[in-house]
Amino acid sequence: MNAVNDYALTVPDPQRRALARGWLWLSLLSLIGSGVFALLLVLSRTPFLQNLFPVADFFRVALVVHVDLSVLVWFISIAGMLWSINSSVRGMSWGWVALWVCVGGAALMSAAPFFARGEPIMANYIPVLSDPVFLSGLLLFSFGFALLVLRSLIFAPDLGLRFDGGGALRFGLNAAAISAAVALMAFVWSFAVVPTSLAGRAYYEILFWGGGHALQFTWTLLMLVAWLWLISACGATVPLSPRIAILMFFLALLCVFVTPYAYLAYDIASVEHRNLLTWAMRYGGGLAILPMSLAVIIALRPLSGLSREARPLFAALISSVLLFAVGGAIGIVISGSNVKIPAHYHGSIVGVTLALMGLVYHLLPQLGYKAPVGRMATWQPGIYGVGQLMHIIGLVWSGGYGVQRKVAGAEQVLSGSGEIAGMALMGMGGLIAIIGGLLFVVVVINAVRERRVDKR
């Protein structure tokens, strides 16, 4: 393979390795917690089982914690792992403080449903419980995230003029950190100007709208980095030069700067503000995603004779591209406020998740653990992906009958066989996806345990 087009980074010193491992463990704990709440969430919407739960309040509380753990905490933890690998050895104390602050915030958010009685507010991007315990946890976690992003920007390595694969990945990771900084700026800006007369969902919807849209660029940039990294790890030659890859990362980053313009040009509560941010996310992100997707497909099409270590990476990469494409396609046909909307973002978010799962598998040996091999590691991305695909198809099917989003039990009004069949498929797929997600945790923990046994 041409070394220039070898998209890879290494973890050269014990300090960065230890910090990256800390963020990895936080990501695993977030998935375990998310899986527990997801199981309860899916059961609360599954026909015949839904009546066993105190549905309305229970469903919404479970949904809040599930979304925040599986998206916000998981993605930021993996970003912390990657930015720790990408950073210099300077400012390590900042990195550890950011990690432990995020751990404390995530713990408070997870404990809040058991000790508090806050009302669940289903705001887009970051749903919340209107309770001091949960909100304190979210604020603490946000402060840790801000420290992480600040360290990633201040102590990022000097890129110079390295137009090789490693330089392209570093550029992509730095672009993701800049995008995250814009998102944090948007959250602070929104908090400063959101009308104080608003309350409940209207308040949090406006508060999180701008920053939530900007964070989607961060997740997308991390996914694109993972795709290129995984292609090279599978032994394929990437039909995309590092110069072009850097250009794609730059285009994806450029669109995030629509965010501050939206704040300057329009009132935060205006329709124009919301529409401009939605337009930037919907069309701006595609400038880089389509060429990268084609590069992945072209590179992997002739690939054969994969090593045992590369098979889980290949499965994760293929599943990621498929789910992300399905999520994007569903987004085109959305009309009205029904369960087609969660089908769209489940596809997109799961596409990012699968790419990051594959990257975790690849990085485990560099972090001092064993490379995941065997049937469980190879089948896990497929099980998770198939379950999520069934979940998405069930939601799209039910959305065609007008089943509303963010409701459960009797509120779903499943009056016909079509709606019942669609939501039953959703429930079955959700359960399979939960199994696939927990298998990822099992595979990683087994890799950790086996390497520790080898060292004794």
C-alpha positions as CSV (number, residue, x, y, z in Angstrom):
1,M,0.0,0.0,0.0
2,N,1.2,3.5,-0.8
3,A,2.3,5.0,2.6
4,V,1.1,8.4,1.6
5,N,-2.5,7.1,1.2
6,D,-2.3,5.0,4.4
7,Y,-4.9,6.7,6.6
8,A,-3.7,5.8,10.1
9,L,-2.5,7.3,13.4
10,T,-0.6,5.7,16.3
11,V,-0.6,6.2,20.0
12,P,3.1,6.6,20.7
13,D,3.4,7.3,24.4
14,P,1.9,5.9,27.7
15,Q,0.4,9.2,28.8
16,R,-1.9,9.7,25.8
17,R,-2.7,6.0,25.9
18,A,-3.9,6.1,29.5
19,L,-6.0,9.2,28.9
20,A,-7.6,7.6,25.8
21,R,-8.4,4.5,27.7
22,G,-10.2,6.6,30.3
23,W,-12.5,8.1,27.7
24,L,-13.0,4.6,26.2
25,W,-14.3,3.3,29.6
26,L,-16.7,6.2,29.9
27,S,-18.0,5.4,26.5
28,L,-18.6,1.8,27.4
29,L,-20.4,2.7,30.7
30,S,-22.6,5.1,28.7
31,L,-23.6,2.3,26.3
32,I,-24.3,-0.1,29.2
33,G,-26.6,2.5,30.8
34,S,-28.2,3.4,27.5
35,G,-28.9,-0.3,26.8
36,V,-30.7,-0.7,30.1
37,F,-32.9,2.3,29.5
38,A,-33.4,1.3,25.8
39,L,-34.7,-2.1,26.8
40,L,-37.3,-0.5,29.0
41,L,-38.1,2.0,26.3
42,V,-38.7,-0.5,23.6
43,L,-40.8,-2.7,25.8
44,S,-43.0,0.3,26.7
45,R,-43.9,0.8,23.0
46,T,-44.2,-2.9,22.0
47,P,-47.8,-4.1,21.5
48,F,-49.2,-6.4,24.3
49,L,-46.2,-5.6,26.5
50,Q,-46.8,-1.9,26.7
51,N,-49.6,-2.3,29.2
52,L,-47.3,-3.7,31.8
53,F,-45.7,-0.2,32.3
54,P,-46.8,3.1,33.7
55,V,-46.4,4.1,30.1
56,A,-46.6,7.8,29.5
57,D,-44.3,9.1,32.2
58,F,-42.1,6.0,32.3
59,F,-41.6,6.1,28.5
60,R,-40.5,9.7,28.4
61,V,-38.1,9.5,31.3
62,A,-36.5,6.4,29.8
63,L,-36.3,8.1,26.4
64,V,-34.6,11.2,27.9
65,V,-31.8,9.2,29.6
66,H,-31.4,6.7,26.7
67,V,-30.9,9.5,24.2
68,D,-28.5,11.5,26.3
69,L,-26.4,8.4,27.1
70,S,-26.4,6.8,23.7
71,V,-25.8,10.0,21.7
72,L,-24.4,12.8,23.8
73,V,-22.2,10.9,26.3
74,W,-21.2,8.1,23.9
75,F,-20.2,10.4,21.1
76,I,-18.4,12.9,23.3
77,S,-16.5,10.1,25.1
78,I,-15.3,8.6,21.8
79,A,-14.4,12.1,20.6
80,G,-12.4,12.5,23.8
81,M,-10.5,9.2,23.1
82,L,-9.7,10.3,19.5
83,W,-8.7,13.9,20.5
84,S,-6.5,12.5,23.2
85,I,-4.7,10.3,20.7
86,N,-4.4,13.3,18.3
87,S,-3.2,15.8,21.0
88,S,0.3,16.5,22.1
89,V,1.6,15.5,25.5
90,R,1.2,19.0,26.9
91,G,-1.8,19.8,29.0
92,M,-2.4,16.3,30.2
93,S,-3.9,17.5,33.5
94,W,-6.6,19.4,31.5
95,G,-7.5,16.1,29.8
96,W,-7.9,14.2,33.1
97,V,-9.9,17.0,34.7
98,A,-12.2,17.1,31.6
99,L,-12.7,13.3,31.8
100,W,-13.5,13.2,35.5
101,V,-15.9,16.2,35.3
102,C,-17.7,14.4,32.4
103,V,-17.9,11.2,34.5
104,G,-19.5,13.1,37.3
105,G,-22.0,14.8,35.0
106,A,-23.0,11.5,33.3
107,A,-23.4,9.8,36.7
108,L,-25.8,12.5,37.9
109,M,-27.8,12.4,34.7
110,S,-28.1,8.6,35.0
111,A,-29.1,8.7,38.7
112,A,-31.6,11.5,38.3
113,P,-34.6,9.3,37.3
114,F,-34.2,7.2,40.5
115,F,-33.9,10.1,43.0
116,A,-35.8,12.9,41.3
117,R,-39.3,13.6,40.1
118,G,-38.6,16.0,37.2
119,E,-40.9,16.3,34.3
120,P,-39.4,14.8,31.0
121,I,-39.1,17.5,28.3
122,M,-38.6,16.0,24.8
123,A,-36.6,18.7,23.3
124,N,-34.7,18.0,20.1
125,Y,-31.0,17.0,20.3
126,I,-30.8,17.1,24.1
127,P,-34.0,16.0,26.0
128,V,-34.0,16.8,29.7
129,L,-35.6,16.2,33.0
130,S,-36.7,19.4,34.6
131,D,-35.1,18.5,37.8
132,P,-32.1,20.1,39.6
133,V,-30.2,16.7,39.8
134,F,-30.5,16.1,36.1
135,L,-29.8,19.7,35.0
136,S,-26.8,19.9,37.4
137,G,-25.4,16.7,35.8
138,L,-26.0,18.1,32.3
139,L,-24.3,21.4,33.2
140,L,-21.4,19.6,34.8
141,F,-21.0,17.3,31.7
142,S,-21.1,20.3,29.4
143,F,-18.3,22.0,31.4
144,G,-16.2,18.8,31.0
145,F,-16.9,18.8,27.3
146,A,-15.9,22.5,27.1
147,L,-12.6,21.7,28.8
148,L,-12.0,18.7,26.4
149,V,-12.6,20.9,23.3
150,L,-10.5,23.7,24.7
151,R,-7.6,21.3,25.3
152,S,-8.0,19.7,21.9
153,L,-7.7,23.1,20.2
154,I,-4.9,24.5,22.3
155,F,-2.7,21.4,22.4
156,A,-3.5,20.1,18.9
157,P,-0.3,18.9,17.1
158,D,1.2,21.2,14.4
159,L,-0.1,19.9,11.1
160,G,2.5,21.7,9.0
161,L,2.3,20.8,5.3
162,R,1.8,17.1,5.7
163,F,-0.4,15.9,2.9
164,D,-0.3,12.3,3.8
165,G,-3.0,10.0,5.3
166,G,-2.0,10.7,8.9
167,G,-2.1,14.4,8.3
168,A,-5.5,14.1,6.7
169,L,-6.9,12.3,9.7
170,R,-5.4,14.9,12.1
171,F,-7.0,17.6,10.0
172,G,-10.4,15.9,10.2
173,L,-10.1,15.4,14.0
174,N,-9.1,19.1,14.5
175,A,-12.0,20.1,12.2
176,A,-14.3,18.1,14.5
177,A,-12.9,20.0,17.5
178,I,-13.5,23.3,15.8
179,S,-17.1,22.3,15.0
180,A,-17.6,21.3,18.6
181,A,-16.3,24.7,19.7
182,V,-18.9,26.4,17.4
183,A,-21.6,24.2,18.9
184,L,-20.6,25.2,22.5
185,M,-20.6,28.9,21.4
186,A,-24.1,28.4,20.0
187,F,-25.3,26.9,23.3
188,V,-23.9,29.8,25.3
189,W,-25.3,32.3,22.8
190,S,-28.8,30.7,23.0
191,F,-28.7,30.7,26.8
192,A,-27.9,34.4,26.8
193,V,-30.6,35.5,24.4
194,V,-33.4,33.0,24.7
195,P,-36.6,34.7,25.9
196,T,-37.1,34.3,29.6
197,S,-40.8,34.3,29.1
198,L,-40.6,30.9,27.6
199,A,-40.9,27.7,29.7
200,G,-40.9,24.0,29.3
201,R,-40.3,22.5,25.9
202,A,-40.4,25.8,24.1
203,Y,-37.5,27.1,26.1
204,Y,-35.3,24.0,25.7
205,E,-36.2,23.6,22.1
206,I,-34.8,27.0,21.3
207,L,-31.9,26.6,23.7
208,F,-30.6,23.5,22.1
209,W,-31.5,24.0,18.5
210,G,-28.5,25.9,17.2
211,G,-25.8,24.0,19.2
212,G,-27.5,20.7,18.4
213,H,-27.4,21.3,14.7
214,A,-23.7,22.3,14.9
215,L,-22.9,19.1,16.9
216,Q,-24.2,17.0,13.9
217,F,-21.2,18.3,11.9
218,T,-18.9,17.2,14.7
219,W,-20.4,13.7,14.6
220,T,-20.2,13.6,10.8
221,L,-16.6,14.6,10.7
222,L,-15.7,11.9,13.3
223,M,-17.5,9.4,11.1
224,L,-15.7,10.4,8.0
225,V,-12.4,10.1,9.8
226,A,-13.4,6.7,11.0
227,W,-14.3,5.6,7.5
228,L,-10.9,6.5,6.0
229,W,-9.1,5.0,9.0
230,L,-11.0,1.7,8.8
231,I,-10.6,1.4,5.0
232,S,-6.8,1.4,5.4
233,A,-7.0,-0.9,8.4
234,C,-8.9,-3.4,6.2
235,G,-5.9,-3.4,3.8
236,A,-7.7,-1.5,1.0
237,T,-6.2,1.3,-1.1
238,V,-8.2,4.4,-0.7
239,P,-9.1,6.0,-4.0
240,L,-8.9,9.4,-2.4
241,S,-5.7,11.3,-2.1
242,P,-5.0,13.0,1.3
243,R,-5.3,16.4,-0.4
244,I,-8.8,15.6,-1.5
245,A,-9.7,14.1,1.8
246,I,-8.5,17.3,3.5
247,L,-10.7,19.3,1.1
248,M,-13.7,17.2,2.0
249,F,-13.1,17.7,5.7
250,F,-12.7,21.5,5.0
251,L,-16.0,21.6,3.1
252,A,-17.8,19.7,5.9
253,L,-16.3,22.2,8.5
254,L,-17.1,25.3,6.4
255,C,-20.8,24.7,6.6
256,V,-20.8,24.8,10.4
257,F,-20.0,28.5,10.2
258,V,-23.5,29.1,9.0
259,T,-24.4,28.7,12.7
260,P,-23.0,32.1,13.9
261,Y,-24.4,33.8,10.8
262,A,-27.8,32.5,11.7
263,Y,-27.5,34.0,15.2
264,L,-26.3,37.4,13.8
265,A,-28.9,37.6,11.0
266,Y,-32.1,36.4,12.7
267,D,-33.8,36.4,16.0
268,I,-33.2,33.1,17.8
269,A,-36.9,32.4,18.1
270,S,-37.7,33.1,14.4
271,V,-38.6,30.6,11.7
272,E,-35.8,32.0,9.5
273,H,-33.2,31.1,12.2
274,R,-34.5,27.5,12.5
275,N,-34.8,27.0,8.8
276,L,-31.3,28.3,8.0
277,L,-29.7,25.9,10.5
278,T,-31.8,23.0,9.2
279,W,-30.8,23.9,5.6
280,A,-27.1,24.0,6.5
281,M,-27.2,20.6,8.2
282,R,-29.3,19.0,5.5
283,Y,-27.4,20.2,2.4
284,G,-24.1,21.3,3.7
285,G,-23.1,18.0,5.3
286,G,-23.7,16.2,2.0
287,L,-20.9,18.0,0.2
288,A,-18.4,15.8,1.9
289,I,-20.5,12.7,2.7
290,L,-21.3,11.7,-0.9
291,P,-17.7,11.6,-2.2
292,M,-16.5,9.9,0.9
293,S,-19.2,7.2,0.7
294,L,-18.3,6.6,-3.0
295,A,-14.6,6.2,-2.0
296,V,-15.6,3.6,0.7
297,I,-17.7,1.6,-1.8
298,I,-15.0,1.7,-4.5
299,A,-12.2,0.8,-2.1
300,L,-14.1,-2.2,-0.5
301,R,-15.7,-3.6,-3.6
302,P,-12.7,-5.7,-4.7
303,L,-11.5,-6.5,-1.2
304,S,-11.1,-10.2,-0.4
305,G,-9.0,-12.4,1.9
306,L,-9.5,-10.3,5.0
307,S,-7.4,-11.1,8.1
308,R,-9.1,-12.2,11.3
309,E,-8.4,-8.8,12.8
310,A,-9.9,-6.9,9.8
311,R,-13.2,-8.8,9.6
312,P,-14.9,-6.9,12.5
313,L,-13.7,-3.6,11.0
314,F,-15.0,-4.5,7.6
315,A,-18.4,-5.5,9.1
316,A,-18.6,-2.2,11.0
317,L,-17.7,-0.1,8.0
318,I,-20.2,-1.7,5.6
319,S,-22.9,-1.5,8.2
320,S,-22.1,2.1,8.9
321,V,-22.3,3.2,5.3
322,L,-25.6,1.3,4.8
323,L,-27.4,2.6,7.9
324,F,-26.2,6.2,7.2
325,A,-27.5,6.0,3.6
326,V,-30.8,4.6,4.7
327,G,-31.2,7.4,7.3
328,G,-30.4,10.0,4.7
329,A,-32.9,8.6,2.2
330,I,-35.6,8.6,4.8
331,G,-34.9,12.2,5.6
332,I,-35.9,13.1,2.0
333,V,-39.4,11.6,2.3
334,I,-40.3,13.0,5.8
335,S,-43.6,14.8,5.9
336,G,-45.5,15.8,9.1
337,S,-44.6,15.0,12.7
338,N,-44.6,11.2,12.9
339,V,-42.3,8.3,13.6
340,K,-40.5,8.7,10.3
341,I,-38.5,11.5,11.9
342,P,-36.9,9.2,14.6
343,A,-36.4,6.7,11.8
344,H,-34.3,9.3,9.9
345,Y,-32.1,10.3,12.8
346,H,-31.8,6.7,14.1
347,G,-30.3,5.7,10.7
348,S,-27.9,8.6,10.6
349,I,-26.9,8.4,14.3
350,V,-26.5,4.6,14.1
351,G,-24.3,5.0,11.0
352,V,-22.0,7.2,13.0
353,T,-22.1,4.8,16.0
354,L,-21.1,1.8,13.9
355,A,-18.2,3.6,12.4
356,L,-16.9,4.6,15.8
357,M,-17.5,1.0,17.1
358,G,-15.3,-0.3,14.3
359,L,-12.6,2.3,15.1
360,V,-12.7,1.2,18.8
361,Y,-12.0,-2.4,17.7
362,H,-9.1,-1.2,15.5
363,L,-7.5,1.0,18.3
364,L,-7.8,-1.6,21.1
365,P,-4.3,-3.1,20.5
366,Q,-2.7,0.4,20.4
367,L,-4.4,1.1,23.8
368,G,-2.8,-1.9,25.3
369,Y,-5.6,-4.4,24.8
370,K,-6.1,-7.5,22.6
371,A,-7.5,-7.1,19.0
372,P,-11.1,-8.4,18.9
373,V,-11.3,-11.5,16.8
374,G,-13.7,-14.4,16.4
375,R,-17.4,-14.8,15.5
376,M,-18.8,-12.5,18.1
377,A,-16.7,-9.6,17.1
378,T,-17.4,-10.2,13.4
379,W,-21.1,-10.7,13.8
380,Q,-21.7,-7.9,16.3
381,P,-21.8,-4.9,13.8
382,G,-24.2,-6.9,11.6
383,I,-26.5,-7.9,14.5
384,Y,-26.6,-4.3,15.7
385,G,-27.1,-3.0,12.1
386,V,-29.8,-5.4,11.2
387,G,-31.7,-4.7,14.4
388,Q,-31.5,-1.0,13.8
389,L,-32.6,-1.5,10.2
390,M,-35.7,-3.4,11.3
391,H,-36.3,-0.8,14.0
392,I,-36.1,1.9,11.3
393,I,-38.3,0.1,8.8
394,G,-40.9,-0.5,11.5
395,L,-40.9,3.3,12.3
396,V,-41.2,4.2,8.6
397,W,-44.0,1.7,8.1
398,S,-45.9,3.0,11.1
399,G,-45.2,6.6,10.1
400,G,-47.1,6.0,6.9
401,Y,-50.2,5.3,9.0
402,G,-49.6,8.6,11.0
403,V,-48.3,7.1,14.2
404,Q,-47.0,10.1,16.2
405,R,-43.4,10.4,17.6
406,K,-42.5,10.7,21.3
407,V,-45.7,8.9,22.5
408,A,-46.3,5.4,23.9
409,G,-48.9,3.0,25.0
410,A,-52.5,4.1,24.4
411,E,-51.3,7.5,23.2
412,Q,-50.0,5.8,20.1
413,V,-53.6,4.9,19.0
414,L,-52.6,1.7,17.2
415,S,-56.1,1.0,15.8
416,G,-55.3,-1.1,12.8
417,S,-53.2,-4.2,11.9
418,G,-50.8,-2.1,9.8
419,E,-49.9,0.2,12.7
420,I,-49.6,-2.8,15.1
421,A,-47.4,-4.7,12.6
422,G,-45.1,-1.8,12.0
423,M,-44.6,-1.0,15.7
424,A,-44.1,-4.8,16.5
425,L,-41.3,-4.8,13.8
426,M,-39.9,-1.7,15.5
427,G,-40.0,-3.4,18.9
428,M,-38.4,-6.6,17.6
429,G,-35.7,-4.7,15.8
430,G,-35.0,-2.6,18.8
431,L,-34.5,-5.6,21.0
432,I,-32.1,-7.1,18.4
433,A,-30.2,-3.8,18.3
434,I,-29.9,-3.7,22.1
435,I,-28.4,-7.2,22.0
436,G,-26.0,-6.0,19.3
437,G,-25.0,-2.9,21.3
438,L,-24.4,-5.0,24.5
439,L,-22.4,-7.5,22.4
440,F,-20.1,-4.6,21.5
441,V,-19.5,-4.0,25.2
442,V,-18.9,-7.7,25.8
443,V,-16.4,-7.9,22.9
444,V,-14.4,-4.9,24.2
445,I,-14.4,-6.1,27.8
446,N,-13.2,-9.6,26.7
447,A,-10.4,-7.9,24.7
448,V,-9.4,-6.0,27.8
449,R,-9.5,-9.0,30.1
450,E,-7.6,-11.3,27.8
451,R,-4.8,-8.9,27.3
452,R,-4.5,-8.4,31.1
453,V,-4.3,-12.2,31.6
454,D,-1.6,-12.4,28.9
455,K,0.5,-9.8,30.9
456,R,0.5,-11.8,34.1
